[in-house]
């Protein structure tokens, strides 16, 4: 699945709107919810590995050939 940029943007805009409408300001909650939205966005990425890494008997070496969607 490709990154859902529009969904991420909508979530951030909803957060900003909700926090503006409150009478009590909570920077901690704002930062926490923004971080959660960002984490979910990043975790939704798909990594397509094609080739390039080798590990015959030790550490993995080579150049990663692939894409992140």
N, CA, C, O and CB atoms as a CASP TS submission, in Angstrom:
PFRMAT TS
TARGET T0000
AUTHOR 0000-0000-0000
METHOD Language model
MODEL 1
PARENT N/A
ATOM      1  N   UNK     1       0.850  -1.179   0.000  1.00  0.00           N
ATOM      2  CA  UNK     1       0.000   0.000   0.000  1.00  0.00           C
ATOM      3  C   UNK     1       0.892   1.238   0.000  1.00  0.00           C
ATOM      4  O   UNK     1       1.863   1.305   0.754  1.00  0.00           O
ATOM      5  CB  UNK     1      -0.965   0.000   1.226  1.00  0.00           C
ATOM      6  N   UNK     2       0.577   2.185  -0.815  1.00  0.00           N
ATOM      7  CA  UNK     2       1.335   3.429  -0.885  1.00  0.00           C
ATOM      8  C   UNK     2       0.982   4.337   0.285  1.00  0.00           C
ATOM      9  O   UNK     2      -0.067   4.185   0.912  1.00  0.00           O
ATOM     10  CB  UNK     2       1.070   4.146  -2.214  1.00  0.00           C
ATOM     11  N   UNK     3       1.863   5.273   0.567  1.00  0.00           N
ATOM     12  CA  UNK     3       1.600   6.226   1.638  1.00  0.00           C
ATOM     13  C   UNK     3       0.322   7.014   1.332  1.00  0.00           C
ATOM     14  O   UNK     3       0.087   7.435   0.199  1.00  0.00           O
ATOM     15  CB  UNK     3       2.804   7.185   1.822  1.00  0.00           C
ATOM     16  N   UNK     4      -0.482   7.198   2.354  1.00  0.00           N
ATOM     17  CA  UNK     4      -1.750   7.915   2.205  1.00  0.00           C
ATOM     18  C   UNK     4      -1.555   9.368   2.636  1.00  0.00           C
ATOM     19  O   UNK     4      -1.920   9.745   3.750  1.00  0.00           O
ATOM     20  CB  UNK     4      -2.883   7.234   3.042  1.00  0.00           C
ATOM     21  N   UNK     5      -0.987  10.166   1.765  1.00  0.00           N
ATOM     22  CA  UNK     5      -0.678  11.555   2.093  1.00  0.00           C
ATOM     23  C   UNK     5      -1.942  12.374   2.357  1.00  0.00           C
ATOM     24  O   UNK     5      -1.971  13.195   3.274  1.00  0.00           O
ATOM     25  CB  UNK     5       0.124  12.191   0.965  1.00  0.00           C
ATOM     26  N   UNK     6      -2.966  12.154   1.568  1.00  0.00           N
ATOM     27  CA  UNK     6      -4.214  12.905   1.768  1.00  0.00           C
ATOM     28  C   UNK     6      -4.839  12.578   3.119  1.00  0.00           C
ATOM     29  O   UNK     6      -5.325  13.475   3.808  1.00  0.00           O
ATOM     30  CB  UNK     6      -5.215  12.599   0.639  1.00  0.00           C
ATOM     31  N   UNK     7      -4.833  11.305   3.504  1.00  0.00           N
ATOM     32  CA  UNK     7      -5.375  10.912   4.802  1.00  0.00           C
ATOM     33  C   UNK     7      -4.575  11.502   5.950  1.00  0.00           C
ATOM     34  O   UNK     7      -5.141  11.946   6.949  1.00  0.00           O
ATOM     35  CB  UNK     7      -5.406   9.401   4.922  1.00  0.00           C
ATOM     36  N   UNK     8      -3.255  11.505   5.804  1.00  0.00           N
ATOM     37  CA  UNK     8      -2.367  12.081   6.820  1.00  0.00           C
ATOM     38  C   UNK     8      -2.646  13.576   6.966  1.00  0.00           C
ATOM     39  O   UNK     8      -2.767  14.092   8.077  1.00  0.00           O
ATOM     40  CB  UNK     8      -0.877  11.841   6.451  1.00  0.00           C
ATOM     41  N   UNK     9      -2.745  14.251   5.844  1.00  0.00           N
ATOM     42  CA  UNK     9      -3.023  15.696   5.844  1.00  0.00           C
ATOM     43  C   UNK     9      -4.370  15.970   6.520  1.00  0.00           C
ATOM     44  O   UNK     9      -4.485  16.893   7.326  1.00  0.00           O
ATOM     45  CB  UNK     9      -3.022  16.260   4.388  1.00  0.00           C
ATOM     46  N   UNK    10      -5.379  15.174   6.194  1.00  0.00           N
ATOM     47  CA  UNK    10      -6.708  15.354   6.783  1.00  0.00           C
ATOM     48  C   UNK    10      -6.664  15.149   8.298  1.00  0.00           C
ATOM     49  O   UNK    10      -7.323  15.873   9.044  1.00  0.00           O
ATOM     50  CB  UNK    10      -7.716  14.379   6.145  1.00  0.00           C
ATOM     51  N   UNK    11      -5.889  14.167   8.747  1.00  0.00           N
ATOM     52  CA  UNK    11      -5.784  13.904  10.182  1.00  0.00           C
ATOM     53  C   UNK    11      -5.109  15.069  10.904  1.00  0.00           C
ATOM     54  O   UNK    11      -5.538  15.467  11.988  1.00  0.00           O
ATOM     55  CB  UNK    11      -5.005  12.604  10.433  1.00  0.00           C
ATOM     56  N   UNK    12      -4.059  15.611  10.305  1.00  0.00           N
ATOM     57  CA  UNK    12      -3.367  16.754  10.902  1.00  0.00           C
ATOM     58  C   UNK    12      -4.280  17.982  10.936  1.00  0.00           C
ATOM     59  O   UNK    12      -4.339  18.685  11.944  1.00  0.00           O
ATOM     60  CB  UNK    12      -2.076  17.070  10.119  1.00  0.00           C
ATOM     61  N   UNK    13      -4.987  18.236   9.840  1.00  0.00           N
ATOM     62  CA  UNK    13      -5.909  19.382   9.809  1.00  0.00           C
ATOM     63  C   UNK    13      -7.025  19.226  10.846  1.00  0.00           C
ATOM     64  O   UNK    13      -7.411  20.200  11.493  1.00  0.00           O
ATOM     65  CB  UNK    13      -6.519  19.540   8.402  1.00  0.00           C
ATOM     66  N   UNK    14      -7.538  18.013  11.005  1.00  0.00           N
ATOM     67  CA  UNK    14      -8.580  17.772  12.006  1.00  0.00           C
ATOM     68  C   UNK    14      -8.038  18.023  13.413  1.00  0.00           C
ATOM     69  O   UNK    14      -8.727  18.597  14.255  1.00  0.00           O
ATOM     70  CB  UNK    14      -9.120  16.329  11.890  1.00  0.00           C
ATOM     71  N   UNK    15      -6.814  17.594  13.660  1.00  0.00           N
ATOM     72  CA  UNK    15      -6.184  17.824  14.955  1.00  0.00           C
ATOM     73  C   UNK    15      -6.027  19.317  15.227  1.00  0.00           C
ATOM     74  O   UNK    15      -6.361  19.791  16.313  1.00  0.00           O
ATOM     75  CB  UNK    15      -4.820  17.129  15.017  1.00  0.00           C
ATOM     76  N   UNK    16      -5.525  20.051  14.251  1.00  0.00           N
ATOM     77  CA  UNK    16      -5.321  21.492  14.414  1.00  0.00           C
ATOM     78  C   UNK    16      -6.659  22.190  14.683  1.00  0.00           C
ATOM     79  O   UNK    16      -6.761  23.036  15.573  1.00  0.00           O
ATOM     80  CB  UNK    16      -4.642  22.092  13.154  1.00  0.00           C
ATOM     81  N   UNK    17      -7.674  21.828  13.910  1.00  0.00           N
ATOM     82  CA  UNK    17      -8.997  22.435  14.086  1.00  0.00           C
ATOM     83  C   UNK    17      -9.554  22.136  15.473  1.00  0.00           C
ATOM     84  O   UNK    17     -10.055  23.030  16.155  1.00  0.00           O
ATOM     85  CB  UNK    17      -9.969  21.930  13.009  1.00  0.00           C
ATOM     86  N   UNK    18      -9.463  20.881  15.883  1.00  0.00           N
ATOM     87  CA  UNK    18      -9.987  20.496  17.202  1.00  0.00           C
ATOM     88  C   UNK    18      -9.261  21.235  18.323  1.00  0.00           C
ATOM     89  O   UNK    18      -9.899  21.717  19.259  1.00  0.00           O
ATOM     90  CB  UNK    18      -9.857  18.977  17.407  1.00  0.00           C
ATOM     91  N   UNK    19      -7.947  21.327  18.239  1.00  0.00           N
ATOM     92  CA  UNK    19      -7.184  21.973  19.301  1.00  0.00           C
ATOM     93  C   UNK    19      -7.479  23.479  19.355  1.00  0.00           C
ATOM     94  O   UNK    19      -7.459  24.068  20.435  1.00  0.00           O
ATOM     95  CB  UNK    19      -5.680  21.730  19.095  1.00  0.00           C
ATOM     96  N   UNK    20      -7.748  24.101  18.215  1.00  0.00           N
ATOM     97  CA  UNK    20      -8.085  25.530  18.186  1.00  0.00           C
ATOM     98  C   UNK    20      -9.422  25.823  18.858  1.00  0.00           C
ATOM     99  O   UNK    20      -9.611  26.889  19.444  1.00  0.00           O
ATOM    100  CB  UNK    20      -8.117  26.029  16.751  1.00  0.00           C
ATOM    101  N   UNK    21     -10.345  24.872  18.769  1.00  0.00           N
ATOM    102  CA  UNK    21     -11.692  25.083  19.300  1.00  0.00           C
ATOM    103  C   UNK    21     -11.775  24.887  20.811  1.00  0.00           C
ATOM    104  O   UNK    21     -12.796  25.213  21.417  1.00  0.00           O
ATOM    105  CB  UNK    21     -12.658  24.148  18.620  1.00  0.00           C
ATOM    106  N   UNK    22     -10.742  24.372  21.414  1.00  0.00           N
ATOM    107  CA  UNK    22     -10.758  24.112  22.857  1.00  0.00           C
ATOM    108  C   UNK    22     -10.464  25.375  23.661  1.00  0.00           C
ATOM    109  O   UNK    22      -9.813  26.307  23.188  1.00  0.00           O
ATOM    110  CB  UNK    22      -9.742  23.026  23.208  1.00  0.00           C
ATOM    111  N   UNK    23     -10.970  25.369  24.896  1.00  0.00           N
ATOM    112  CA  UNK    23     -10.648  26.466  25.800  1.00  0.00           C
ATOM    113  C   UNK    23      -9.387  26.144  26.608  1.00  0.00           C
ATOM    114  O   UNK    23      -8.680  27.055  27.041  1.00  0.00           O
ATOM    115  CB  UNK    23     -11.832  26.750  26.743  1.00  0.00           C
ATOM    116  N   UNK    24      -9.106  24.873  26.811  1.00  0.00           N
ATOM    117  CA  UNK    24      -7.902  24.443  27.514  1.00  0.00           C
ATOM    118  C   UNK    24      -6.846  24.039  26.483  1.00  0.00           C
ATOM    119  O   UNK    24      -7.114  23.214  25.610  1.00  0.00           O
ATOM    120  CB  UNK    24      -8.212  23.261  28.491  1.00  0.00           C
ATOM    121  N   UNK    25      -5.667  24.611  26.582  1.00  0.00           N
ATOM    122  CA  UNK    25      -4.592  24.291  25.651  1.00  0.00           C
ATOM    123  C   UNK    25      -3.726  23.179  26.243  1.00  0.00           C
ATOM    124  O   UNK    25      -3.355  23.227  27.416  1.00  0.00           O
ATOM    125  CB  UNK    25      -3.736  25.552  25.337  1.00  0.00           C
ATOM    126  N   UNK    26      -3.412  22.190  25.429  1.00  0.00           N
ATOM    127  CA  UNK    26      -2.558  21.094  25.875  1.00  0.00           C
ATOM    128  C   UNK    26      -1.497  20.824  24.813  1.00  0.00           C
ATOM    129  O   UNK    26      -1.731  20.077  23.863  1.00  0.00           O
ATOM    130  CB  UNK    26      -3.395  19.814  26.158  1.00  0.00           C
ATOM    131  N   UNK    27      -0.344  21.432  24.983  1.00  0.00           N
ATOM    132  CA  UNK    27       0.752  21.197  24.050  1.00  0.00           C
ATOM    133  C   UNK    27       1.176  19.735  24.056  1.00  0.00           C
ATOM    134  O   UNK    27       1.539  19.178  23.020  1.00  0.00           O
ATOM    135  CB  UNK    27       1.941  22.090  24.392  1.00  0.00           C
ATOM    136  N   UNK    28       1.127  19.120  25.232  1.00  0.00           N
ATOM    137  CA  UNK    28       1.516  17.711  25.369  1.00  0.00           C
ATOM    138  C   UNK    28       0.607  16.821  24.533  1.00  0.00           C
ATOM    139  O   UNK    28       1.095  15.961  23.800  1.00  0.00           O
ATOM    140  CB  UNK    28       1.470  17.276  26.847  1.00  0.00           C
ATOM    141  N   UNK    29      -0.712  17.011  24.630  1.00  0.00           N
ATOM    142  CA  UNK    29      -1.647  16.211  23.844  1.00  0.00           C
ATOM    143  C   UNK    29      -1.472  16.472  22.348  1.00  0.00           C
ATOM    144  O   UNK    29      -1.497  15.544  21.540  1.00  0.00           O
ATOM    145  CB  UNK    29      -3.090  16.511  24.266  1.00  0.00           C
ATOM    146  N   UNK    30      -1.294  17.735  21.993  1.00  0.00           N
ATOM    147  CA  UNK    30      -1.103  18.107  20.592  1.00  0.00           C
ATOM    148  C   UNK    30       0.117  17.383  20.017  1.00  0.00           C
ATOM    149  O   UNK    30       0.037  16.773  18.951  1.00  0.00           O
ATOM    150  CB  UNK    30      -0.937  19.642  20.452  1.00  0.00           C
ATOM    151  N   UNK    31       1.238  17.452  20.723  1.00  0.00           N
ATOM    152  CA  UNK    31       2.471  16.803  20.263  1.00  0.00           C
ATOM    153  C   UNK    31       2.303  15.293  20.198  1.00  0.00           C
ATOM    154  O   UNK    31       2.779  14.654  19.260  1.00  0.00           O
ATOM    155  CB  UNK    31       3.644  17.158  21.186  1.00  0.00           C
ATOM    156  N   UNK    32       1.628  14.720  21.188  1.00  0.00           N
ATOM    157  CA  UNK    32       1.423  13.271  21.217  1.00  0.00           C
ATOM    158  C   UNK    32       0.566  12.810  20.042  1.00  0.00           C
ATOM    159  O   UNK    32       0.894  11.826  19.379  1.00  0.00           O
ATOM    160  CB  UNK    32       0.771  12.852  22.538  1.00  0.00           C
ATOM    161  N   UNK    33      -0.515  13.508  19.788  1.00  0.00           N
ATOM    162  CA  UNK    33      -1.400  13.109  18.694  1.00  0.00           C
ATOM    163  C   UNK    33      -0.749  13.325  17.336  1.00  0.00           C
ATOM    164  O   UNK    33      -0.963  12.534  16.417  1.00  0.00           O
ATOM    165  CB  UNK    33      -2.708  13.880  18.766  1.00  0.00           C
ATOM    166  N   UNK    34       0.042  14.384  17.197  1.00  0.00           N
ATOM    167  CA  UNK    34       0.767  14.626  15.938  1.00  0.00           C
ATOM    168  C   UNK    34       1.782  13.498  15.727  1.00  0.00           C
ATOM    169  O   UNK    34       1.920  12.985  14.617  1.00  0.00           O
ATOM    170  CB  UNK    34       1.487  16.030  15.956  1.00  0.00           C
ATOM    171  N   UNK    35       2.483  13.119  16.783  1.00  0.00           N
ATOM    172  CA  UNK    35       3.466  12.034  16.690  1.00  0.00           C
ATOM    173  C   UNK    35       2.796  10.711  16.319  1.00  0.00           C
ATOM    174  O   UNK    35       3.331   9.949  15.513  1.00  0.00           O
ATOM    175  CB  UNK    35       4.224  11.885  18.019  1.00  0.00           C
ATOM    176  N   UNK    36       1.638  10.436  16.899  1.00  0.00           N
ATOM    177  CA  UNK    36       0.907   9.204  16.568  1.00  0.00           C
ATOM    178  C   UNK    36       0.487   9.200  15.102  1.00  0.00           C
ATOM    179  O   UNK    36       0.619   8.182  14.423  1.00  0.00           O
ATOM    180  CB  UNK    36      -0.333   9.048  17.473  1.00  0.00           C
ATOM    181  N   UNK    37      -0.013  10.318  14.614  1.00  0.00           N
ATOM    182  CA  UNK    37      -0.430  10.406  13.210  1.00  0.00           C
ATOM    183  C   UNK    37       0.764  10.203  12.284  1.00  0.00           C
ATOM    184  O   UNK    37       0.655   9.528  11.260  1.00  0.00           O
ATOM    185  CB  UNK    37      -1.098  11.769  12.926  1.00  0.00           C
ATOM    186  N   UNK    38       1.896  10.785  12.645  1.00  0.00           N
ATOM    187  CA  UNK    38       3.103  10.646  11.834  1.00  0.00           C
ATOM    188  C   UNK    38       3.603   9.209  11.841  1.00  0.00           C
ATOM    189  O   UNK    38       4.000   8.680  10.802  1.00  0.00           O
ATOM    190  CB  UNK    38       4.198  11.585  12.341  1.00  0.00           C
ATOM    191  N   UNK    39       3.584   8.580  13.010  1.00  0.00           N
ATOM    192  CA  UNK    39       4.009   7.180  13.105  1.00  0.00           C
ATOM    193  C   UNK    39       3.127   6.279  12.243  1.00  0.00           C
ATOM    194  O   UNK    39       3.637   5.420  11.523  1.00  0.00           O
ATOM    195  CB  UNK    39       3.973   6.706  14.568  1.00  0.00           C
ATOM    196  N   UNK    40       1.831   6.465  12.309  1.00  0.00           N
ATOM    197  CA  UNK    40       0.913   5.658  11.500  1.00  0.00           C
ATOM    198  C   UNK    40       1.162   5.883  10.009  1.00  0.00           C
ATOM    199  O   UNK    40       1.123   4.942   9.215  1.00  0.00           O
ATOM    200  CB  UNK    40      -0.550   5.994  11.849  1.00  0.00           C
ATOM    201  N   UNK    41       1.415   7.124   9.642  1.00  0.00           N
ATOM    202  CA  UNK    41       1.686   7.462   8.242  1.00  0.00           C
ATOM    203  C   UNK    41       2.945   6.748   7.758  1.00  0.00           C
ATOM    204  O   UNK    41       2.944   6.146   6.684  1.00  0.00           O
ATOM    205  CB  UNK    41       1.837   8.993   8.069  1.00  0.00           C
ATOM    206  N   UNK    42       4.000   6.811   8.533  1.00  0.00           N
ATOM    207  CA  UNK    42       5.267   6.181   8.149  1.00  0.00           C
ATOM    208  C   UNK    42       5.121   4.659   8.108  1.00  0.00           C
ATOM    209  O   UNK    42       5.641   4.007   7.202  1.00  0.00           O
ATOM    210  CB  UNK    42       6.391   6.584   9.129  1.00  0.00           C
ATOM    211  N   UNK    43       4.424   4.102   9.077  1.00  0.00           N
ATOM    212  CA  UNK    43       4.246   2.648   9.114  1.00  0.00           C
ATOM    213  C   UNK    43       3.381   2.131   7.968  1.00  0.00           C
ATOM    214  O   UNK    43       3.381   0.932   7.689  1.00  0.00           O
ATOM    215  CB  UNK    43       3.629   2.240  10.435  1.00  0.00           C
ATOM    216  N   UNK    44       2.648   3.015   7.305  1.00  0.00           N
ATOM    217  CA  UNK    44       1.804   2.575   6.196  1.00  0.00           C
ATOM    218  C   UNK    44       2.598   2.413   4.905  1.00  0.00           C
ATOM    219  O   UNK    44       2.059   1.955   3.898  1.00  0.00           O
ATOM    220  CB  UNK    44       0.669   3.561   5.982  1.00  0.00           C
ATOM    221  N   UNK    45       3.877   2.787   4.928  1.00  0.00           N
ATOM    222  CA  UNK    45       4.715   2.686   3.724  1.00  0.00           C
ATOM    223  C   UNK    45       4.955   1.224   3.351  1.00  0.00           C
ATOM    224  O   UNK    45       4.998   0.344   4.210  1.00  0.00           O
ATOM    225  CB  UNK    45       6.065   3.405   3.940  1.00  0.00           C
ATOM    226  N   UNK    46       5.105   0.996   2.077  1.00  0.00           N
ATOM    227  CA  UNK    46       5.452  -0.324   1.562  1.00  0.00           C
ATOM    228  C   UNK    46       6.867  -0.253   1.000  1.00  0.00           C
ATOM    229  O   UNK    46       7.189   0.642   0.218  1.00  0.00           O
ATOM    230  CB  UNK    46       4.431  -0.802   0.471  1.00  0.00           C
ATOM    231  N   UNK    47       7.708  -1.203   1.403  1.00  0.00           N
ATOM    232  CA  UNK    47       9.068  -1.269   0.873  1.00  0.00           C
ATOM    233  C   UNK    47       9.111  -2.419  -0.123  1.00  0.00           C
ATOM    234  O   UNK    47       8.820  -3.566   0.214  1.00  0.00           O
ATOM    235  CB  UNK    47      10.134  -1.460   2.018  1.00  0.00           C
ATOM    236  N   UNK    48       9.477  -2.093  -1.341  1.00  0.00           N
ATOM    237  CA  UNK    48       9.592  -3.107  -2.400  1.00  0.00           C
ATOM    238  C   UNK    48      11.064  -3.424  -2.595  1.00  0.00           C
ATOM    239  O   UNK    48      11.790  -2.656  -3.226  1.00  0.00           O
ATOM    240  CB  UNK    48       8.944  -2.616  -3.744  1.00  0.00           C
ATOM    241  N   UNK    49      11.508  -4.561  -2.053  1.00  0.00           N
ATOM    242  CA  UNK    49      12.903  -4.968  -2.185  1.00  0.00           C
ATOM    243  C   UNK    49      13.076  -5.749  -3.474  1.00  0.00           C
ATOM    244  O   UNK    49      12.347  -6.707  -3.727  1.00  0.00           O
ATOM    245  CB  UNK    49      13.356  -5.812  -0.969  1.00  0.00           C
ATOM    246  N   UNK    50      14.028  -5.346  -4.278  1.00  0.00           N
ATOM    247  CA  UNK    50      14.276  -6.014  -5.548  1.00  0.00           C
ATOM    248  C   UNK    50      15.506  -6.908  -5.468  1.00  0.00           C
ATOM    249  O   UNK    50      15.439  -8.091  -5.803  1.00  0.00           O
ATOM    250  CB  UNK    50      14.444  -4.988  -6.663  1.00  0.00           C
ATOM    251  N   UNK    51      16.630  -6.348  -5.024  1.00  0.00           N
ATOM    252  CA  UNK    51      17.858  -7.127  -4.928  1.00  0.00           C
ATOM    253  C   UNK    51      18.971  -6.258  -4.374  1.00  0.00           C
ATOM    254  O   UNK    51      18.767  -5.085  -4.061  1.00  0.00           O
ATOM    255  CB  UNK    51      18.254  -7.706  -6.301  1.00  0.00           C
ATOM    256  N   UNK    52      20.162  -6.855  -4.256  1.00  0.00           N
ATOM    257  CA  UNK    52      21.336  -6.070  -3.958  1.00  0.00           C
ATOM    258  C   UNK    52      22.040  -6.353  -2.654  1.00  0.00           C
ATOM    259  O   UNK    52      23.200  -5.968  -2.505  1.00  0.00           O
ATOM    260  CB  UNK    52      20.977  -4.700  -3.979  1.00  0.00           C
ATOM    261  N   UNK    53      21.404  -7.003  -1.701  1.00  0.00           N
ATOM    262  CA  UNK    53      22.040  -7.252  -0.415  1.00  0.00           C
ATOM    263  C   UNK    53      22.462  -8.717  -0.301  1.00  0.00           C
ATOM    264  O   UNK    53      21.723  -9.618  -0.697  1.00  0.00           O
ATOM    265  CB  UNK    53      21.092  -6.874   0.736  1.00  0.00           C
ATOM    266  N   UNK    54      23.667  -8.943   0.250  1.00  0.00           N
ATOM    267  CA  UNK    54      24.182 -10.299   0.397  1.00  0.00           C
ATOM    268  C   UNK    54      24.666 -10.510   1.833  1.00  0.00           C
ATOM    269  O   UNK    54      25.207  -9.592   2.450  1.00  0.00           O
ATOM    270  CB  UNK    54      25.328 -10.567  -0.615  1.00  0.00           C
ATOM    271  N   UNK    55      24.473 -11.708   2.354  1.00  0.00           N
ATOM    272  CA  UNK    55      24.954 -12.068   3.690  1.00  0.00           C
ATOM    273  C   UNK    55      25.426 -13.514   3.684  1.00  0.00           C
ATOM    274  O   UNK    55      24.763 -14.375   4.263  1.00  0.00           O
ATOM    275  CB  UNK    55      23.846 -11.859   4.759  1.00  0.00           C
ATOM    276  N   UNK    56      26.566 -13.804   3.037  1.00  0.00           N
ATOM    277  CA  UNK    56      27.017 -15.192   2.945  1.00  0.00           C
ATOM    278  C   UNK    56      27.365 -15.801   4.309  1.00  0.00           C
ATOM    279  O   UNK    56      26.877 -16.882   4.636  1.00  0.00           O
ATOM    280  CB  UNK    56      28.221 -15.275   2.035  1.00  0.00           C
ATOM    281  N   UNK    57      28.191 -15.133   5.102  1.00  0.00           N
ATOM    282  CA  UNK    57      28.550 -15.679   6.418  1.00  0.00           C
ATOM    283  C   UNK    57      28.829 -14.575   7.423  1.00  0.00           C
ATOM    284  O   UNK    57      29.576 -14.787   8.379  1.00  0.00           O
ATOM    285  CB  UNK    57      29.769 -16.589   6.303  1.00  0.00           C
ATOM    286  N   UNK    58      28.259 -13.433   7.230  1.00  0.00           N
ATOM    287  CA  UNK    58      28.533 -12.331   8.142  1.00  0.00           C
ATOM    288  C   UNK    58      27.520 -11.220   7.992  1.00  0.00           C
ATOM    289  O   UNK    58      26.333 -11.451   7.766  1.00  0.00           O
ATOM    290  CB  UNK    58      29.922 -11.791   7.914  1.00  0.00           C
ATOM    291  N   UNK    59      28.019 -10.018   8.125  1.00  0.00           N
ATOM    292  CA  UNK    59      27.142  -8.850   8.038  1.00  0.00           C
ATOM    293  C   UNK    59      26.588  -8.689   6.625  1.00  0.00           C
ATOM    294  O   UNK    59      27.227  -9.079   5.647  1.00  0.00           O
ATOM    295  CB  UNK    59      27.897  -7.579   8.459  1.00  0.00           C
ATOM    296  N   UNK    60      25.410  -8.119   6.533  1.00  0.00           N
ATOM    297  CA  UNK    60      24.785  -7.870   5.239  1.00  0.00           C
ATOM    298  C   UNK    60      25.556  -6.742   4.543  1.00  0.00           C
ATOM    299  O   UNK    60      25.846  -5.708   5.145  1.00  0.00           O
ATOM    300  CB  UNK    60      23.263  -7.503   5.404  1.00  0.00           C
ATOM    301  N   UNK    61      25.879  -6.960   3.277  1.00  0.00           N
ATOM    302  CA  UNK    61      26.582  -5.945   2.499  1.00  0.00           C
ATOM    303  C   UNK    61      25.865  -5.729   1.177  1.00  0.00           C
ATOM    304  O   UNK    61      25.015  -6.529   0.783  1.00  0.00           O
ATOM    305  CB  UNK    61      28.053  -6.351   2.259  1.00  0.00           C
ATOM    306  N   UNK    62      26.204  -4.665   0.508  1.00  0.00           N
ATOM    307  CA  UNK    62      25.636  -4.396  -0.805  1.00  0.00           C
ATOM    308  C   UNK    62      24.851  -3.112  -0.821  1.00  0.00           C
ATOM    309  O   UNK    62      24.831  -2.362   0.155  1.00  0.00           O
ATOM    310  CB  UNK    62      24.758  -5.533  -1.241  1.00  0.00           C
ATOM    311  N   UNK    63      24.212  -2.869  -1.926  1.00  0.00           N
ATOM    312  CA  UNK    63      23.384  -1.687  -2.126  1.00  0.00           C
ATOM    313  C   UNK    63      21.938  -2.119  -2.245  1.00  0.00           C
ATOM    314  O   UNK    63      21.606  -2.979  -3.059  1.00  0.00           O
ATOM    315  CB  UNK    63      23.828  -0.893  -3.381  1.00  0.00           C
ATOM    316  N   UNK    64      21.083  -1.527  -1.438  1.00  0.00           N
ATOM    317  CA  UNK    64      19.663  -1.838  -1.471  1.00  0.00           C
ATOM    318  C   UNK    64      19.075  -1.321  -2.768  1.00  0.00           C
ATOM    319  O   UNK    64      19.168  -0.131  -3.070  1.00  0.00           O
ATOM    320  CB  UNK    64      18.930  -1.233  -0.254  1.00  0.00           C
ATOM    321  N   UNK    65      18.478  -2.202  -3.525  1.00  0.00           N
ATOM    322  CA  UNK    65      17.802  -1.813  -4.755  1.00  0.00           C
ATOM    323  C   UNK    65      16.300  -2.012  -4.569  1.00  0.00           C
ATOM    324  O   UNK    65      15.810  -3.141  -4.583  1.00  0.00           O
ATOM    325  CB  UNK    65      18.331  -2.635  -5.972  1.00  0.00           C
ATOM    326  N   UNK    66      15.594  -0.937  -4.401  1.00  0.00           N
ATOM    327  CA  UNK    66      14.163  -1.024  -4.192  1.00  0.00           C
ATOM    328  C   UNK    66      13.560   0.360  -4.089  1.00  0.00           C
ATOM    329  O   UNK    66      14.214   1.362  -4.379  1.00  0.00           O
ATOM    330  CB  UNK    66      13.851  -1.834  -2.943  1.00  0.00           C
ATOM    331  N   UNK    67      12.303   0.403  -3.673  1.00  0.00           N
ATOM    332  CA  UNK    67      11.592   1.668  -3.549  1.00  0.00           C
ATOM    333  C   UNK    67      10.741   1.662  -2.294  1.00  0.00           C
ATOM    334  O   UNK    67      10.400   0.605  -1.765  1.00  0.00           O
ATOM    335  CB  UNK    67      10.724   1.932  -4.788  1.00  0.00           C
ATOM    336  N   UNK    68      10.403   2.845  -1.828  1.00  0.00           N
ATOM    337  CA  UNK    68       9.432   3.005  -0.749  1.00  0.00           C
ATOM    338  C   UNK    68       8.243   3.722  -1.360  1.00  0.00           C
ATOM    339  O   UNK    68       8.385   4.771  -1.988  1.00  0.00           O
ATOM    340  CB  UNK    68      10.031   3.802   0.491  1.00  0.00           C
ATOM    341  N   UNK    69       7.073   3.141  -1.167  1.00  0.00           N
ATOM    342  CA  UNK    69       5.844   3.749  -1.694  1.00  0.00           C
ATOM    343  C   UNK    69       5.036   4.324  -0.550  1.00  0.00           C
ATOM    344  O   UNK    69       3.962   4.884  -0.773  1.00  0.00           O
ATOM    345  CB  UNK    69       5.000   2.716  -2.486  1.00  0.00           C
TER
END
